[in-house]
């Protein structure tokens, strides 16, 4: 079997690799199919890599996906959460699922760190992506968030529900990637106060059904918690 079809981990380098050596060990063999890999590195980060595949030989029905968790936080390609649909640009975590699995294939499906389907499946590419993401997960997630910001700004996705969705998707990474916080500020701080005002104004001016009320509550809570955590704490206290 080709060595590139195996995934290695070095206990000294604390990095994943496709190249065998006397300083690393095999942690995954593509011939094994689905498997979970759990590794604790020298900085006490716990990597959990979940690999699943159909194992079918029918090329149009085959898929393989990878979920990479750092300290139980799932890394997601957030740039896929905003997509063009006709003249609209829906922005939800569901849209990652839509882009990964395809139209009509989303029922009971989840979003994944890496997804390959049908004739596009390449184990060489898949294992290389695992190495790249795991070895550079901080820069990977920051790049994904920056790409997402470009999409949101380009397509004027700055309504209060967009701001709350962005906060919800990105703040989950604060503990494992603290350097993401200034990136979040770059987008949210421009819009959060106006977004909160829009929620209040809409509530004052409209009678709402329960489903709409729950949506406003969720958006308001997310945005207000952001303001409390990052903006109100910076206001100087009176002496």
FENQUI-V961431 format. One record per residue. PSI is psi as a letter, one per 20 degrees, with the letter a starting at -180 (none if undefined). Layout:
# FENQUI-V961431
psi=<PSI | PSI>
This chain:
# FENQUI-V961431
psi=<q | p | h | i | j | q | p | q | p | p | h | g | h | l | q | q | q | j | p | q | r | j | j | r | q | p | i | p | p | h | i | i | b | q | q | p | p | p | p | p | a | i | j | k | p | o | p | o | o | o | p | q | q | h | j | q | i | o | h | j | j | q | q | p | q | p | p | p | p | o | l | j | p | p | p | q | n | h | i | i | i | p | q | p | o | d | j | r | n | q | n | r | h | h | i | g | g | g | h | g | h | q | p | j | j | i | p | k | r | r | q | q | g | p | p | q | q | c | i | i | p | o | h | g | g | g | h | g | h | g | g | g | g | g | i | l | h | g | h | g | h | g | g | g | g | g | h | g | g | g | g | g | g | h | j | l | m | k | r | h | h | g | g | h | g | g | g | g | h | h | i | i | j | g | h | h | m | h | i | i | g | h | g | g | h | h | g | g | h | h | i | h | g | h | g | g | g | h | g | g | g | g | h | h | i | q | p | q | r | h | g | h | g | h | g | h | g | g | g | g | g | g | g | h | h | g | g | g | h | h | g | h | i | i | p | p | q | q | none>
